[in-house]
């Protein structure tokens, strides 16, 4: 310790001596500068400045970043890869070609997680979001036996969480589109993540619940809807007016009538016009209600009301009336054989307490009866008037009942604003009162203004 202390003292004394020597030299130079020429002064200043040195850290200048333009141009994002390969057509073959290009580009599959996320996002554009073979091929992009945990500690600490989360996201997209995995999917998941992993547990949950809920809907919607608008209207009205009790109780079934087909006609002036199609439905029970309707009370044509079938939206119109006033209601006795599975009235000789209620607890919402429904490609007044005229063949009382049209501008705007209108123009607030006499074949239309009523309905 004493030796170290002595060495430190000697080093300090040497530094002090050097500083004193440099100070003496500076004083001598300054004295000689007063009697010498300016050139000598300039040289002495240069000599003095040489004794001041900068820090080594400051002396090193930071180099400016040099970007390799050729390398940046070679970097292609995964979205751009799909766009470049699929310039001509976005089909299944093109999507599989992009997957093959990525698989063959690098044996280590660098960037496979980002590529799989980009592929999942692009699948609806290529129309392969419901193809199980494409999902299995997308799982094949993962490297095999790399993310399999080797011991219980790796399994406990979520081995490779980013890759496992990507696999779970792929299975969740399959679940959202209703795609059930197969045995090939399980084999791929075991090879990639092992038997004790989050994607395997997700696969097990899907295989447990999907068979239970696959056929639970009594009114399933097919994956491929009819492309013909007339067939689509028939399917939609059958789905809305599928009255099973009416088929059991009445000898007839729901009447689905095709009143007119879409066609093209040429006017006298040579102009071509397209006539819309009209598909209507009316059950025997609705015919009985319309026959008992009071002719002094008007009926209403309302719409359009939307109906969604997967990603397709169609519109329908209804013929309805106001609720019957309480003083005019006539309660009819229940028919005991109307429905044997669900009796509407209990007549049991049982000992009951005074607090027991014999009536059913049913929440009644009186919205008025609905007499008929229809779907058409052009929801203007002239087309709906043609529908009402067709209903008069089976419902003669419509010739005596005034009819109000409460029609909003709906699907007609989607057909095209430049198309010529076959009927008179009307606004969303206009109502048309149609009064018909039983002796006239063609009804007269009288336009009147009445306050709007609520059009809320259960769908």
C-alpha positions in Angstrom: 0.0 0.0 0.0 2.9 2.4 0.8 4.5 1.7 -2.5 1.4 2.4 -4.4 0.9 5.7 -2.5 4.5 6.7 -3.2 4.1 6.0 -6.9 0.9 8.2 -7.0 2.7 11.1 -5.3 5.6 10.9 -7.8 3.2 10.9 -10.7 1.5 14.0 -9.3 4.8 15.8 -8.9 5.8 15.0 -12.5 2.5 16.5 -13.8 3.0 19.6 -11.7 6.6 20.0 -13.1 5.3 19.7 -16.6 2.7 22.3 -16.1 5.2 24.7 -14.6 7.6 24.2 -17.5 4.9 24.9 -20.0 3.9 28.1 -18.2 7.5 29.3 -18.3 7.7 28.6 -22.0 4.5 30.6 -22.6 5.9 33.6 -20.6 9.1 33.6 -22.6 7.3 33.5 -25.8 5.1 36.4 -24.8 8.1 38.5 -23.9 9.8 37.8 -27.1 6.7 38.6 -29.1 6.6 42.2 -28.0 10.0 42.9 -29.7 9.7 40.5 -32.7 7.9 40.8 -36.0 4.2 39.8 -36.6 5.3 36.7 -38.5 7.2 35.4 -35.4 4.1 36.0 -33.3 2.0 34.0 -35.6 4.4 31.0 -35.4 4.6 31.2 -31.6 0.8 31.1 -31.4 0.7 28.0 -33.6 3.3 26.4 -31.3 1.3 27.3 -28.2 -2.0 25.9 -29.7 -0.3 22.6 -30.4 -0.2 21.8 -26.6 -4.0 21.7 -26.4 -5.4 18.3 -27.4 -9.0 17.3 -27.9 -10.6 14.3 -26.2 -10.4 11.0 -28.1 -14.2 10.6 -27.9 -14.8 14.0 -29.5 -12.1 13.4 -32.1 -14.0 10.4 -33.5 -16.7 11.8 -35.9 -19.8 9.7 -36.2 -20.1 8.3 -39.7 -23.2 9.1 -41.7 -25.5 6.1 -42.3 -25.1 4.8 -45.8 -28.2 3.1 -47.2 -27.9 0.4 -49.7 -30.4 1.4 -52.3 -30.1 -2.0 -54.1 -30.8 -3.9 -50.9 -33.9 -1.7 -50.0 -35.3 -2.3 -53.4 -35.0 -6.1 -53.0 -36.9 -6.0 -49.7 -40.5 -6.9 -50.6 -43.3 -7.0 -48.0 -45.6 -10.0 -47.9 -48.6 -7.9 -49.1 -46.6 -6.8 -52.1 -45.8 -10.4 -52.8 -49.4 -11.3 -53.1 -50.1 -8.3 -55.3 -47.2 -9.0 -57.6 -48.0 -12.7 -58.1 -51.8 -12.2 -58.4 -51.8 -9.4 -61.0 -54.1 -11.3 -63.4 -56.4 -13.4 -61.4 -57.1 -13.9 -57.7 -58.0 -17.5 -57.5 -57.0 -20.6 -55.4 -54.2 -21.6 -57.8 -52.6 -18.1 -57.5 -52.8 -18.2 -53.7 -51.1 -21.7 -53.6 -48.4 -20.3 -56.0 -47.6 -17.5 -53.5 -47.3 -20.1 -50.7 -44.9 -22.3 -52.8 -42.8 -19.2 -53.6 -42.3 -18.4 -49.9 -41.6 -22.0 -48.9 -38.9 -22.5 -51.6 -37.3 -19.1 -51.0 -35.7 -19.9 -47.6 -35.2 -23.3 -46.0 -35.4 -21.7 -42.5 -38.7 -19.9 -43.3 -37.6 -16.6 -42.0 -40.5 -14.2 -41.5 -43.1 -17.0 -41.6 -45.2 -15.5 -38.8 -45.7 -12.2 -40.7 -46.3 -14.1 -43.9 -49.1 -16.2 -42.3 -50.8 -13.2 -40.9 -50.7 -11.5 -44.3 -52.0 -14.7 -46.0 -54.9 -14.9 -43.5 -55.9 -11.3 -44.3 -55.7 -12.0 -48.1 -57.7 -15.2 -48.1 -61.2 -13.6 -48.6 -59.9 -11.7 -51.6 -58.8 -14.9 -53.3 -62.0 -16.8 -52.3 -60.3 -19.5 -50.3 -61.5 -18.5 -46.8 -63.6 -21.7 -46.6 -61.1 -24.1 -48.2 -59.6 -26.6 -45.6 -56.8 -27.7 -48.0 -55.5 -24.1 -48.1 -55.5 -23.8 -44.3 -53.5 -27.1 -44.1 -51.0 -25.8 -46.7 -50.7 -22.5 -44.7 -49.9 -24.5 -41.6 -47.2 -26.3 -43.6 -45.4 -23.0 -43.8 -44.3 -23.4 -40.1 -40.9 -25.1 -39.6 -41.3 -28.6 -38.3 -40.1 -29.8 -34.8 -38.5 -26.4 -34.0 -41.2 -25.1 -31.6 -41.8 -28.4 -29.8 -41.0 -28.1 -26.1 -38.4 -30.6 -24.9 -39.2 -30.6 -21.1 -41.9 -29.6 -18.7 -40.2 -26.3 -17.9 -40.5 -25.1 -21.6 -44.2 -26.2 -21.6 -44.8 -24.4 -18.4 -43.3 -21.1 -19.7 -45.2 -21.0 -23.0 -42.5 -22.2 -25.4 -42.3 -19.8 -28.5 -45.4 -17.8 -27.6 -45.4 -15.7 -30.8 -45.6 -18.8 -33.0 -48.2 -20.5 -30.9 -50.4 -17.3 -31.0 -50.1 -17.3 -34.8 -51.3 -20.9 -34.9 -54.2 -20.2 -32.6 -55.2 -17.2 -34.9 -55.2 -19.5 -37.9 -57.5 -22.0 -36.1 -59.8 -19.1 -34.9 -60.3 -17.9 -38.5 -61.2 -21.5 -39.4 -63.7 -21.5 -36.6 -65.2 -18.1 -37.6 -65.9 -19.5 -41.1 -67.3 -22.8 -39.8 -64.4 -25.0 -41.2 -63.9 -28.2 -39.2 -60.3 -29.4 -39.1 -59.4 -32.9 -40.2 -56.7 -35.4 -39.2 -54.1 -33.8 -41.5 -54.6 -30.6 -39.5 -53.9 -32.4 -36.2 -50.8 -34.1 -37.6 -49.4 -30.8 -38.8 -50.1 -29.2 -35.4 -48.3 -32.0 -33.5 -45.3 -31.8 -35.8 -45.0 -28.0 -35.4 -46.0 -27.4 -31.7 -46.1 -30.8 -30.0 -49.0 -32.5 -28.2 -49.0 -30.2 -25.2 -49.4 -26.7 -26.7 -52.1 -24.0 -27.1 -52.9 -24.7 -30.8 -53.5 -28.4 -30.0 -55.9 -27.4 -27.2 -57.7 -25.0 -29.5 -58.0 -27.9 -32.0 -59.5 -30.2 -29.3 -62.1 -27.6 -28.3 -63.1 -27.1 -32.0 -63.5 -30.8 -32.5 -65.6 -31.1 -29.3 -68.1 -28.3 -29.9 -68.4 -28.2 -33.7 -70.2 -31.6 -34.1 -72.6 -30.5 -31.3 -73.6 -27.2 -33.0 -73.3 -28.2 -36.6 -76.9 -29.2 -37.1 -78.5 -27.4 -34.2 -80.2 -24.7 -36.4 -83.6 -25.9 -37.6 -83.6 -23.3 -40.4 -80.1 -23.4 -41.9 -79.0 -21.0 -44.6 -77.0 -22.7 -47.4 -73.5 -21.5 -48.1 -74.3 -20.9 -51.8 -77.4 -18.8 -52.2 -79.4 -18.8 -55.5 -78.0 -16.4 -58.0 -81.4 -16.0 -59.8 -83.3 -13.2 -58.1 -86.6 -15.0 -58.5 -85.2 -18.2 -56.8 -83.7 -16.0 -54.1 -87.0 -14.3 -53.5 -88.8 -17.7 -53.2 -86.2 -19.0 -50.7 -86.5 -15.8 -48.6 -90.3 -15.7 -48.5 -90.4 -19.4 -47.6 -88.0 -18.8 -44.8 -90.0 -15.9 -43.5 -93.5 -17.5 -43.8 -92.6 -21.0 -42.9 -95.7 -21.7 -40.9 -95.5 -25.3 -39.7 -98.8 -25.0 -37.6 -100.7 -23.9 -40.7 -99.6 -27.0 -42.6 -100.8 -29.2 -39.8 -104.1 -27.5 -39.0 -105.3 -26.4 -42.4 -105.7 -28.6 -45.5 -103.8 -26.0 -47.6 -100.3 -24.8 -47.3 -98.7 -21.4 -47.7 -99.4 -20.1 -51.2 -96.2 -18.9 -53.0 -97.2 -17.2 -56.2 -94.9 -15.9 -59.0 -97.0 -13.1 -60.4 -94.5 -11.8 -63.0 -91.1 -12.7 -64.4 -88.4 -10.1 -65.2 -88.6 -9.3 -68.9 -87.7 -6.6 -71.4 -90.4 -4.8 -73.4 -90.3 -2.3 -76.2 -92.5 0.7 -76.1 -94.2 2.4 -79.1 -91.4 5.0 -79.3 -88.8 2.2 -79.5 -87.5 2.5 -76.0 -86.7 -0.7 -74.1 -88.0 -1.0 -70.6 -87.3 -3.8 -68.1 -90.4 -5.1 -66.2 -89.7 -6.3 -62.7 -90.5 -9.6 -61.1 -93.0 -10.0 -58.3 -93.1 -13.0 -55.9 -95.8 -13.0 -53.3 -96.9 -15.3 -50.5 -100.1 -15.7 -48.6 -101.2 -18.5 -46.3 -104.8 -19.8 -45.9 -105.0 -18.3 -42.4 -104.1 -14.9 -43.8 -106.8 -15.3 -46.4 -109.4 -16.0 -43.7 -108.3 -12.9 -41.7 -108.5 -10.7 -44.8 -112.0 -12.0 -45.6 -113.2 -11.1 -42.1 -111.6 -7.6 -42.3 -113.9 -4.6 -41.9 -114.2 -2.9 -45.4 -114.4 0.5 -43.8 -110.9 0.2 -42.3 -108.0 0.7 -44.7 -105.1 -1.7 -45.2 -101.5 -0.6 -45.7 -98.7 -1.6 -48.0 -95.4 -0.9 -46.2 -91.8 -1.5 -46.9 -89.1 -2.1 -47.8 -87.9 -4.2 -44.8 -84.4 -5.7 -45.0 -83.7 -9.4 -44.6 -80.0 -10.5 -44.4 -79.1 -14.0 -45.7 -75.4 -14.3 -44.8 -73.8 -11.4 -46.8 -76.8 -10.8 -49.1 -79.5 -8.3 -48.3 -83.0 -8.6 -49.8 -86.1 -6.4 -49.2 -89.7 -7.4 -48.8 -93.1 -5.6 -48.6 -96.1 -6.5 -46.5 -99.9 -5.9 -46.6 -101.1 -5.2 -43.1 -103.9 -3.5 -41.1 -104.2 -1.6 -37.9 -104.9 -3.5 -34.7 -108.5 -4.3 -34.0 -110.0 -2.0 -31.3 -110.8 -3.8 -28.1 -114.5 -3.1 -28.4 -114.6 -4.8 -31.8 -112.6 -7.9 -30.8 -114.5 -11.2 -30.8 -112.9 -14.0 -28.8 -113.4 -17.3 -30.6 -113.2 -20.6 -28.6 -110.1 -22.6 -28.9 -110.1 -25.7 -31.1 -108.8 -28.5 -28.9 -107.5 -30.4 -32.0 -105.7 -27.4 -33.4 -102.4 -28.3 -32.0 -102.0 -31.5 -30.0 -98.3 -31.0 -29.2 -98.7 -27.6 -27.6 -102.3 -27.2 -26.2 -103.6 -23.6 -26.1 -105.9 -24.2 -23.2 -105.7 -26.5 -20.2 -109.0 -28.0 -19.0 -107.8 -30.3 -16.2 -110.0 -31.2 -13.2 -107.3 -30.7 -10.5 -107.4 -29.2 -7.1 -106.1 -25.7 -7.4 -105.4 -23.0 -4.9 -106.9 -19.5 -5.1 -103.5 -18.1 -6.0 -103.0 -20.3 -9.1 -103.5 -18.8 -12.5 -105.2 -20.9 -15.2 -104.1 -18.6 -18.0 -100.8 -18.8 -19.8 -98.3 -16.0 -19.2 -97.9 -14.7 -22.7 -96.7 -11.2 -23.6 -99.0 -10.0 -26.3 -97.8 -7.2 -28.6 -100.7 -6.2 -30.8 -99.3 -4.9 -34.1 -102.2 -5.7 -36.3 -102.6 -8.6 -38.7 -100.3 -9.2 -41.7 -102.3 -10.4 -44.8 -99.6 -11.0 -47.4 -95.9 -10.4 -48.3 -94.0 -10.0 -51.5 -90.6 -9.4 -53.0 -89.9 -7.4 -56.1 -86.9 -6.0 -57.9 -88.5 -2.5 -58.2 -90.4 -1.2 -55.2 -92.4 1.6 -56.8 -96.1 2.3 -56.6 -97.0 0.8 -60.0 -95.3 -2.5 -59.2 -96.9 -2.9 -55.8 -100.3 -1.9 -57.3 -99.8 -4.8 -59.7 -99.2 -7.1 -56.7 -102.4 -5.9 -55.0 -104.4 -6.4 -58.3 -103.1 -10.0 -58.4 -104.2 -10.6 -54.8 -107.7 -9.6 -55.7 -108.2 -12.9 -57.6 -108.2 -14.9 -54.3 -109.3 -12.0 -52.1 -112.3 -10.2 -53.6 -112.7 -8.0 -50.5 -109.6 -6.0 -51.6 -111.9 -4.4 -54.2 -113.9 -2.8 -51.3 -111.1 -1.9 -48.9 -109.1 1.3 -49.3 -105.4 0.7 -49.6 -102.6 3.1 -48.4 -99.1 2.9 -49.8 -96.3 3.7 -47.3 -93.3 2.9 -49.4 -89.9 4.4 -48.8 -87.1 4.8 -51.5 -85.3 1.5 -50.9 -83.8 -1.1 -53.2 -84.9 0.8 -56.3 -82.0 3.2 -55.8 -79.6 0.2 -55.8 -80.8 -0.9 -59.2 -79.6 2.4 -60.7 -80.7 6.0 -60.5 -80.6 6.4 -64.3 -83.2 3.7 -64.9 -86.5 5.0 -66.1 -89.3 4.8 -63.6 -92.3 2.9 -64.7 -94.6 4.4 -62.1 -95.3 7.9 -60.8 -92.7 9.5 -58.5 -93.3 9.6 -54.8 -91.4 10.7 -51.8 -90.9 8.8 -48.5 -93.6 10.9 -46.8 -96.3 10.4 -49.5 -99.1 8.0 -49.1 -101.5 6.8 -51.8 -105.0 5.9 -51.0 -106.5 3.4 -53.4 -110.2 3.0 -53.4 -111.7 0.3 -55.4 -115.2 -0.7 -56.1 -116.2 -4.4 -56.5 -117.6 -3.7 -60.1 -114.5 -2.0 -61.5 -111.7 -4.1 -63.0 -109.0 -1.3 -62.9 -108.9 0.5 -59.5 -108.7 4.3 -59.3 -105.8 5.8 -57.4 -106.4 8.9 -55.3 -103.5 10.6 -53.7 -104.0 11.9 -50.2 -101.7 13.1 -47.4 -102.0 11.4 -44.0 -99.7 11.4 -41.0 -97.0 8.8 -40.9 -97.4 5.8 -38.7 -94.8 3.6 -37.1 -93.5 0.8 -39.2 -91.7 -1.1 -36.5 -92.1 -4.9 -36.9 -90.6 -8.0 -35.5 -88.2 -9.7 -37.9 
